Amino acid sequence: MQDFFRNGLICCLVVLLPATVIARSNKDADAVVTLRDDKPCFSYPKDEEILKRPYSFSYLGVSKNTGGVVWEIQITSYERKGLIEPNSPENCIGYGIVNPGMKEDKAAKQLLPDLPYHVFISVAEAPGGRNSYDRKFALDFCISNNEKGEPIILGASGDGKGMWHCLKPGETRKRGFWGWLFGK
């Protein structure tokens, strides 16, 4: 009965909700954010799906959770020769760094401490294919400092009403109604 109710509610909400709410939660998995040279460095995980098919990086965007893009890059050619594949923290794309084979659509702005940001990474299965399958990775994060003043990456969480905050070290995101409903 609970599944019937949940599935019925999902169908109603999909029809009634604006596309922007659904697009925000539309991701295949969490992106990975680490620190390199005291700046965020972005990658995606090598999960089961990535290992099955040959995916390649195509787009990365960082925005404030309250709105406004702060950095945006994408590949310049579907050939992908010499392109870094950010599929691990060791091969991550550093914030503000435009590697060979990439172009910057929006120049990197300075990231402010203790302000929630959102990273979105897209990878494509078939280079240049018009019907290729994309995978999407996203994560909400903050840059903060630990007790010693060293930069650290923390998670960020929203209340579903546009209010965002940085999580404290060790604090986890609370799964709200949308998380329960969509299983993310």
N, C-alpha and C positions, 0 to 999 in steps of 0.2 A: 504494500500500500504506500509506503514511504517513497519507493522508487517511482510509482505511478504519479504521485503528487509532485515529486521533484521534476520528473520529465515533463509533466504538463506545465509546471511553472516555468521551466526553461523555455519551452516552446512559446509561451505567452510573452515572456520577457524579450526573446529574440525578435519577435514581431514588433513589440512596442518600444523597445529601447532605442535611443539614437545610436547610430553607428560608431560614434566617437567613444562611447563607453565600452562597447564590445572590442573595438580596435585596441584600446589600451591594454586589455588583458589577453590579447591574441599573441601568445608566444608558445614556442615549442619547448623551451627550457630556459633556465636562468643563464645569463651571460656571466662571465668571470671577470672580476675587477681585482687587480693586485696593485702593488706599488712598485715602481721602478724609477730610480732617481728622484724619489719623493713626489712623483706624479702618478696619477692613475694610469694603468696599463690594461687594455681590454682584450679579451679572448672569448672563445666559446668552448664548451666541453666536448670531448670526444666520446659522445654517448653511443649507444647501440646503433641508432639510425645513421649517425655520421660514419661509423665504421662500415656499414653496409653499402653505402653509395659514395661516389667521389664528389663531395661538396667543395665549393670554392668560395672564398670571401667575395662579397660584392658591395656592401654598404655598412657604414658605422655612423651613428648620430648620437650626440649627447645634448640633453636639454635640461632646463630647470623643471622640477616637478610642478611648479606653479605656472609653467609656460615659458616659451622662448628657447630657441635653439642656441647653444653656445659653441658647438663644433660639429661639422659634418664633412665626411669624406666618402668617396666611392672609387671604384676601379675606373681606369681610363679606357681599357680595352678588354674584351672578353678573351683575348689570347692568354692573358695571365702569366706571361713569361717573366720570371724574376720576382713575382709578387710574393710578399710575405703571407703565409697562411696562418692567421692567428688562432690556431686550434689547440693552444696550450698556453699556460702562463709564461713559459720560456719563449714563446713566439708571439707574445702579445703586441698590440699596437699602442704605443705610448701616446698619451694625450698631447695633441698639438703637433705630432710628428707625421709628416706626409712622406711615406715611403715611396720608392720607385714603383710606377704602375698605378699610382693613386692620384686623385685630384681632390683639392679642397674646395667644397662648395660653400662653406661658411668658415671663415678664419676662427681659430680657437680664441675664446675669451678667457680671462683669468677665472679659475674656479675659486669660489669663496669657501672658507672653512665653515662647517656646521650648517651647510645649506643643502637640502636634498636635490639630487640630480637623478636623471634617468638615462641609461645607455640602451641603445637598440642596435643589434648587429643582424645583418641578413647575409645568408650564404645561399648559393644556387647550386643545384645538382649538375645541370648540363651547361657548360660554358657556351654562352651565346644562344642557347635554345629558347625559342619563343614560348614554349610550353614547359619549360623546366620547372622543377619543384623547388620552392624556396623553403628554408628553415629560418625561423626567427628566434633570436635570443635577446632577452631584456633583463634589466636589473635596476632597482632603485638603490642608490648609495649616497654616502656623504664622505667628505674628507674631514678629518678632525685631528686632534693631537692627543697623545697619551699623557700620562702624568709627567713624563720626562720631556715633553714638548716635541716629541717625534711624530711625524705624520702617520696616520692610520686610516684604513678604509673601514667604514661602518655601514650597516644596512640602513635603509630609510623605510618609513611606513606611513601610509595615509589612512585617514579615517573614512574615506569614501565620499567626503563632502568638500574635498579640495584642501584640507588641512594636512600638511606633511610635517614630519619631524624625523630627526636622526635618532637611530636606536643607540642605546648605551652599549658599551662593550659587554658581550655575553647575552644581551637581550635579543629575543627572536621576534619575528613578525607574528602578529596575532592573525589567525585566519578568521576573517569576518564572514558575513553572509555570502558575498560574491565568491570568496575562496571555497566555501562549502558547496555553493551551487555549481561552480565550474571546475572544482577540483584542482585549483592552482594555488 
